[in-house]
């Protein structure tokens, strides 16, 4: 059995998983942010979960996905996204030492979603797979022959930081905002950095834009409500969604031109709505006429949703320690 963690800004999800990805048990607990001893509390949470299982199950290893740029070989986190206390922390070593010296494997959350699809999902029939996941941010990852392309600085696939609609005026203020961007409240981030792709093209960002149009608190708008408005024929929201599809379609074409993957898979809870991927495909079909480069672009949905990161984290562990 493997103990696998999916760490996010709001929750630490965990599962006891078998070798081929079957989940035996699972649970979650809140992620504690913005506290002085954040690292200590985080590590204790992981160790406590490990301790709760080890007396009853044989734990062969610990796998984990989390935000940030991850040095997989050395188990070091850089950045950490919302979990700033993990920046430059040798987390793999720390957890291993506190969990009986057990092997620990870390990987970026978006890359784990891509690994899951390449291993057992809708990308398993392709040599090259690009995955885009729309949620709080926009995750991404490129898998070549079931191996993640991490890049020279561990940031390959970080499509949250695509630039869309930036102009010369933005250059005057961008430097002042970037240092604290990961910790900005959403309202502030959207106002100051609208050209960063995760601002307008994440599900959270698009719900934020819709809430402003409707004069609602952003917490009152989710993907379900967006599509309810679409179903009711609300033209203001329909236009907002059409713009979303168009922005994503453009970047899909850029990805196709740059990497020529066998398939681009779209994930996140919003992708369960058929109109979402249909809209992206509709605009890709319009853009295709520009060049034959885009002729073979193929778009599909991810097979796995909520458990994709867990599955990919497990596969990353097996690749690291078992040569799978």
Buried (B, 14 or more C-beta within 10 A) or exposed (E): BBBBBBBBBEEBBBBBBEEEBEBEEBEBEEBBBEEEEBBEBBBEBBBEBBEEBBEEBEBBBBBBBBBBBBBBEEBBBBBBBBBBBBBEBBBBEBBBEBBEEBBBBBBBBBBBBBBBBBBBBBBEEBEBBBBBBBBBBBBBBBBBEBEBBBEEEBBBBBBBBBEBEEEEEBEEEBEEBEEEBBEBEBEEBBEBBBBBBBBBBBBBBBBBBBBEBBEEEBEEBBBEBBBEBBEEEBEEBBEBBBBBBBBBBBBBBEBBEEBEBBBBBBBBBBBEBEBBBEBBBBBBEEBBEEEEEBEEBBBBBBBBBEBBBBBBBBBBBBBBBEEE
